[in-house]
Every structure is written in structure tokens, then in C-alpha cells.
């Protein structure tokens, strides 16, 4: 238990250090007022789109690596990277890049948790999710796939909980890869819609104008429908 606490403390300190280091270098180059302005977003959109058009393969690889690092070791969650992926690459390539990056990062986090945090996770969560252990033993990949699709658990924790059930690494990776596609595609679509808004407007449009654009309200509406579906499914998946 002491070793688990030490590892947890080390991870927490390392994460805070990396975030502070990133913010220091980023804010030393760009002022806070600058990065919150619409012109900053528009100007950098042009830069990234031109870079993508001239070096799609390299930009894709760099984004993929950053997406992996975003999940492990930075412990980031899916929404920001999904919006950025849609903003830069569009719906289809963005979905591919984000899903691959998050799946690889989640698998690395799962492997790390399986080796270093297993006892700690068992002490904290085994009793709460005891029912899932029975389900995973019954049909590991199928329930992993459902588990990934319905969500309902913070992203980082959802990557670590399967350590309780000793699931195969390959099953974890492919279940994650397939299971997160619907919600990631919708989030990426919103990011792609935002890119279109920036492209077509020299000034920031009103919030009402943004919401009622088809590129925004259609994926947002679909996202809420997906949430309602997963809420219903969670009642059956997590019930005793």
C-alpha cells in the first residue's frame, strides 16, 4: 500500500510538473490576451491548414504522437483532443487520428496501471465494480466493447479499471478502438464545424449564429441523443 501511495504521489507531481512546464513555455511565447482572441485562432488556423495540406502525413504522425502523450503520461481526457483533431483534419481523418491516438494512449495507461497501480485500484474500486468482474469473465471482449461505448466513468479511470479483471491487452486495445468511435466522431465533427466557422467569418459570430449552424447543431444534437442512449444502457450494464 505504501508503494502504491508513493507511485500515486510521483505520478501526481510529474503531471503537475509537465503541465506547469508546458504552460511556462507556451505563455512565454504567447500572451494570455493574445491566445484568447479570435484573431489568434483564425491566424493559427491558416497556419495549421497550410501545414496539413503540404505535409499531411507528417502532421498526422505528429498529432497522433501528441494524442498518445495526451492520454499517457499527461492523463488528459478525450474532448479537447477531439475538437482539435476535427479543427485541423476535418471529420474523417480527424476521427481516425483521434481514435488511434486515444486508443494507443489508453492501452499504454492500462499497461502501466496493470504493473504499478493494480493493488491500489483493487483496494479502492473492487467492491464497487465487483459485478463487472463476473461480466468480463463471461465474455471479455463483448463487455469491454459495451463498457467503452457507454462510458459514464472519467476517461483516466475507465482506462485503469479493467486492471481489476485482468483483461487481455489486445482485447482492451481493440474494444477501445471500436467502442469510442461514435462519441469521438461526433466531437470531431463539432471541431470541424468550428473550423468552418472560423474560415467563413473574419469576426467572431454571435453564439446564436454558431449554435444554429448545421455543422454545429447536428453533431451536438446527435451527441445528446447518444448520451441518452448510453444513460439507458448504463442502467442495465452497471446494475446489480
Buried (B, 14 or more C-beta within 10 A) or exposed (E): EEEBEEBEEEBEEEBEEBEEEEEEEEEEEEEEEEEEEEEBBBEBBEEBBEBBEEEEEEBBEEBBEBBBBBBBBBBBBBBEBBBBBBBBBBBEBBBBBBBBBBBBBBBBBBBBBBEBBBEBBEEBBBEEBEEBEEBBEEEBBEBBBBBBBBBEBEBBEBBBBBBBBEBEEEBBBBBBBBBBBBBBBBBBBBBBBBBBBBEEEEEBBEEEEBEEBEBBBBBBEBBEEBBEEBEEBBEEBBEE
